[in-house]
Amino acid sequence: MSRDYRTASLSVADRSMLDYVAKLTREPWAMLEADVEDLREAGFEDAAILDIAQVAAYFAFVNRLADGLGVELEARWEDVDP
């Protein structure tokens, strides 16, 4: 799932959420009310939809800020030689 969520066995709600986040991340200018409606139809309430959008937007913001400042990522624990 970490490489491509579209190949994973997910609930309708999880797939809908990830489709929304992927579109918001890759094509924010293309977002439509229909994208929010899809989340509602999948069972998300407006407060949860706001949370989804805020987390996706914050993650994008922090990553772009780090990239713009040339911040180097720390090695992941499993990538460190003992």
Rosetta silent file (secondary structure, phi, psi, omega in degrees, C-alpha in Angstrom):
SEQUENCE: MSRDYRTASLSVADRSMLDYVAKLTREPWAMLEADVEDLREAGFEDAAILDIAQVAAYFAFVNRLADGLGVELEARWEDVDP
SCORE:     score description
SCORE:     0.000 S_00000001
   1 L     0.000  -29.563 -177.354    0.000    0.000    0.000 S_00000001
   2 L   -66.343  -24.065  178.641    2.883    2.405    0.645 S_00000001
   3 L   -89.179  -38.683 -178.592    3.801    2.361   -3.047 S_00000001
   4 L  -158.715  101.220 -177.606    0.298    2.483   -4.553 S_00000001
   5 H   -60.974  -23.288 -176.862   -2.849    2.472   -2.451 S_00000001
   6 H   -66.903  -15.780  178.874   -4.925    1.722   -5.562 S_00000001
   7 H   -96.135   -3.751 -177.465   -3.692   -1.879   -5.521 S_00000001
   8 L   -88.478  155.028  174.811   -4.619   -2.459   -1.871 S_00000001
   9 L   -83.229  104.878 -175.043   -7.799   -4.012   -0.557 S_00000001
  10 L  -126.220  157.784  173.095   -9.481   -1.008    1.072 S_00000001
  11 L   -69.482  163.019  177.460  -12.923   -0.035    2.265 S_00000001
  12 H   -58.742  -41.840 -179.283  -14.954    2.327    0.117 S_00000001
  13 H   -63.926  -46.037  179.987  -14.379    5.084    2.676 S_00000001
  14 H   -63.828  -42.628  179.283  -10.601    4.597    2.775 S_00000001
  15 H   -64.541  -41.664  178.791  -10.315    4.501   -1.019 S_00000001
  16 H   -61.514  -44.464  178.920  -12.488    7.600   -1.333 S_00000001
  17 H   -61.736  -46.045 -178.423  -10.357    9.435    1.237 S_00000001
  18 H   -69.173  -34.588  174.141   -7.101    8.474   -0.473 S_00000001
  19 H   -61.557  -44.465  179.002   -8.455    9.413   -3.920 S_00000001
  20 H   -60.799  -48.309 -178.296   -9.392   12.826   -2.517 S_00000001
  21 H   -64.516  -40.662  178.850   -5.978   13.317   -0.869 S_00000001
  22 H   -62.133  -44.242  179.055   -4.113   12.206   -3.996 S_00000001
  23 H   -66.403  -43.498  179.063   -6.042   14.681   -6.143 S_00000001
  24 H   -61.022  -36.333 -179.617   -5.634   17.481   -3.587 S_00000001
  25 H   -73.498  -44.608 -173.502   -1.894   16.780   -3.475 S_00000001
  26 H   -88.623  -33.073 -175.455   -1.298   16.445   -7.221 S_00000001
  27 L  -140.332   63.026 -175.983   -3.926   18.778   -8.719 S_00000001
  28 H   -59.601  -29.221  179.480   -5.287   21.172   -6.104 S_00000001
  29 H   -69.012  -16.207 -176.310   -6.549   23.533   -8.816 S_00000001
  30 H   -97.489    2.454 -178.608   -8.822   20.768  -10.136 S_00000001
  31 L   -65.766  140.555 -179.216  -10.740   20.155   -6.899 S_00000001
  32 L  -129.707  163.501  174.322  -14.519   20.371   -7.244 S_00000001
  33 H   -57.372  -31.247  179.134  -17.509   20.257   -4.917 S_00000001
  34 H   -60.919  -31.225  177.590  -18.074   16.786   -6.381 S_00000001
  35 H   -65.263  -39.825  176.896  -14.851   15.644   -4.706 S_00000001
  36 H   -69.910  -40.130  177.963  -16.263   16.633   -1.328 S_00000001
  37 H   -60.968  -37.502  177.086  -19.594   15.036   -2.209 S_00000001
  38 H   -59.487  -39.545  178.046  -17.784   11.769   -2.946 S_00000001
  39 H   -66.822  -41.551  177.813  -16.423   11.841    0.607 S_00000001
  40 H   -61.466  -43.352  179.774  -19.886   12.512    2.025 S_00000001
  41 H   -64.649  -26.429  177.859  -21.302    9.613    0.012 S_00000001
  42 L   -82.313   -3.118  175.059  -18.549    7.403    1.443 S_00000001
  43 L   108.703    3.333 -179.259  -19.787    8.273    4.933 S_00000001
  44 L   -84.132  135.818  174.038  -17.600   11.189    5.990 S_00000001
  45 L   -84.023  164.196 -176.714  -19.148   14.075    7.924 S_00000001
  46 H   -58.195  -37.872  179.552  -18.073   17.645    7.194 S_00000001
  47 H   -63.759  -39.410  178.546  -15.787   17.807   10.262 S_00000001
  48 H   -68.727  -37.700  178.145  -13.935   14.682    9.094 S_00000001
  49 H   -63.763  -40.967  175.730  -13.644   16.088    5.569 S_00000001
  50 H   -60.933  -43.874  177.725  -12.111   19.249    7.018 S_00000001
  51 H   -59.630  -44.847 -179.796   -9.648   17.107    8.988 S_00000001
  52 H   -59.741  -48.192 -178.998   -8.700   15.154    5.858 S_00000001
  53 H   -64.411  -41.527 -178.989   -8.106   18.344    3.864 S_00000001
  54 H   -66.304  -42.347 -179.967   -6.142   19.996    6.683 S_00000001
  55 H   -65.202  -44.412  179.127   -3.843   17.021    7.256 S_00000001
  56 H   -62.655  -44.240 -178.988   -3.144   16.662    3.515 S_00000001
  57 H   -66.609  -40.758  179.752   -2.519   20.397    3.126 S_00000001
  58 H   -65.292  -42.797  178.802   -0.290   20.581    6.204 S_00000001
  59 H   -60.309  -44.297  178.176    1.777   17.610    5.065 S_00000001
  60 H   -62.850  -43.428  179.776    2.249   19.240    1.635 S_00000001
  61 H   -59.696  -50.026 -177.623    3.153   22.557    3.262 S_00000001
  62 H   -63.056  -41.279  178.917    5.742   21.069    5.597 S_00000001
  63 H   -65.891  -41.116  178.946    7.343   19.042    2.810 S_00000001
  64 H   -69.189  -36.058  175.857    7.560   22.030    0.480 S_00000001
  65 H   -62.748  -47.507  178.977    8.984   24.174    3.257 S_00000001
  66 H   -62.437  -44.159  178.651   11.637   21.557    4.016 S_00000001
  67 H   -62.558  -42.195 -178.440   12.438   21.130    0.327 S_00000001
  68 H   -66.239  -25.856  179.021   12.626   24.899   -0.165 S_00000001
  69 H   -98.029    0.259  178.503   15.095   25.242    2.699 S_00000001
  70 L    72.019   26.292 -179.594   17.183   22.266    1.648 S_00000001
  71 L   -68.837  128.966  178.029   16.444   20.333    4.831 S_00000001
  72 L   -86.454  138.629  176.505   17.948   16.859    4.706 S_00000001
  73 L   -76.172  145.369  173.796   15.833   13.972    5.941 S_00000001
  74 L   -75.798  152.086  176.906   17.145   11.851    8.751 S_00000001
  75 L   -65.781  143.450  174.695   17.756    8.213    7.946 S_00000001
  76 L   -71.369  149.479 -177.509   14.920    5.889    8.888 S_00000001
  77 H   -53.101  -44.044 -177.007   15.711    3.590   11.787 S_00000001
  78 H   -71.160  -13.418  177.984   15.542    0.471    9.609 S_00000001
  79 H   -90.646   -5.975 -177.168   18.022    2.049    7.158 S_00000001
  80 L   -88.317  130.166  176.460   20.695    2.589    9.820 S_00000001
  81 L   -71.101  136.065  179.803   23.464    0.010   10.066 S_00000001
  82 L   -72.425    0.000    0.000   23.781   -1.409   13.611 S_00000001
